[in-house]
Amino acid sequence: MLPKHKVDLFVGPVKNHYKTDAIHLYDDRYRINVWVGDGFIKKIEASYFVTYDGEIVDKTKKKVL
């Protein structure tokens, strides 16, 4: 389980933040989804594939066009 304070530090401040999900996938791998919203409209603003072994490490592959 990812510690909430480490997830909050990893994500940083987010405008119109609604919630952050840290979902355990397998072994030490997690998906962090950052949700934003205003009123009834909610969407995932950012999504990260990370590993955790005391520290959160971003393993998200960025697509280069």
Contacts in CASP RR format, 6 or more apart in sequence:
PFRMAT RR
TARGET T0000
AUTHOR 0000-0000-0000
METHOD contacts of the structure
MODEL  1
MLPKHKVDLFVGPVKNHYKTDAIHLYDDRYRINVWVGDGFIKKIEASYFV
TYDGEIVDKTKKKVL
1 22 0 8 1.000
1 24 0 8 1.000
2 22 0 8 1.000
2 30 0 8 1.000
2 32 0 8 1.000
2 52 0 8 1.000
2 56 0 8 1.000
4 22 0 8 1.000
6 52 0 8 1.000
6 54 0 8 1.000
6 55 0 8 1.000
6 56 0 8 1.000
7 20 0 8 1.000
7 22 0 8 1.000
7 32 0 8 1.000
7 56 0 8 1.000
8 20 0 8 1.000
10 32 0 8 1.000
10 48 0 8 1.000
10 50 0 8 1.000
10 56 0 8 1.000
10 58 0 8 1.000
11 20 0 8 1.000
11 32 0 8 1.000
11 34 0 8 1.000
11 46 0 8 1.000
14 34 0 8 1.000
14 36 0 8 1.000
14 45 0 8 1.000
14 46 0 8 1.000
15 36 0 8 1.000
16 36 0 8 1.000
16 37 0 8 1.000
16 38 0 8 1.000
17 34 0 8 1.000
17 35 0 8 1.000
17 36 0 8 1.000
18 35 0 8 1.000
18 36 0 8 1.000
18 37 0 8 1.000
18 42 0 8 1.000
19 35 0 8 1.000
20 32 0 8 1.000
20 33 0 8 1.000
20 34 0 8 1.000
20 35 0 8 1.000
21 31 0 8 1.000
21 32 0 8 1.000
21 33 0 8 1.000
21 35 0 8 1.000
22 30 0 8 1.000
22 31 0 8 1.000
22 32 0 8 1.000
23 30 0 8 1.000
23 31 0 8 1.000
23 32 0 8 1.000
23 33 0 8 1.000
24 30 0 8 1.000
25 31 0 8 1.000
28 51 0 8 1.000
28 52 0 8 1.000
28 53 0 8 1.000
29 49 0 8 1.000
29 50 0 8 1.000
29 51 0 8 1.000
29 59 0 8 1.000
30 49 0 8 1.000
30 50 0 8 1.000
30 51 0 8 1.000
30 52 0 8 1.000
31 47 0 8 1.000
31 48 0 8 1.000
31 49 0 8 1.000
31 50 0 8 1.000
32 47 0 8 1.000
32 48 0 8 1.000
32 50 0 8 1.000
32 56 0 8 1.000
33 44 0 8 1.000
33 46 0 8 1.000
33 47 0 8 1.000
34 44 0 8 1.000
34 45 0 8 1.000
34 46 0 8 1.000
34 47 0 8 1.000
35 42 0 8 1.000
35 43 0 8 1.000
35 44 0 8 1.000
35 45 0 8 1.000
36 42 0 8 1.000
36 43 0 8 1.000
36 45 0 8 1.000
37 43 0 8 1.000
47 60 0 8 1.000
48 58 0 8 1.000
48 60 0 8 1.000
49 58 0 8 1.000
49 59 0 8 1.000
49 60 0 8 1.000
49 61 0 8 1.000
50 56 0 8 1.000
50 57 0 8 1.000
50 58 0 8 1.000
50 59 0 8 1.000
50 60 0 8 1.000
51 57 0 8 1.000
51 59 0 8 1.000
END
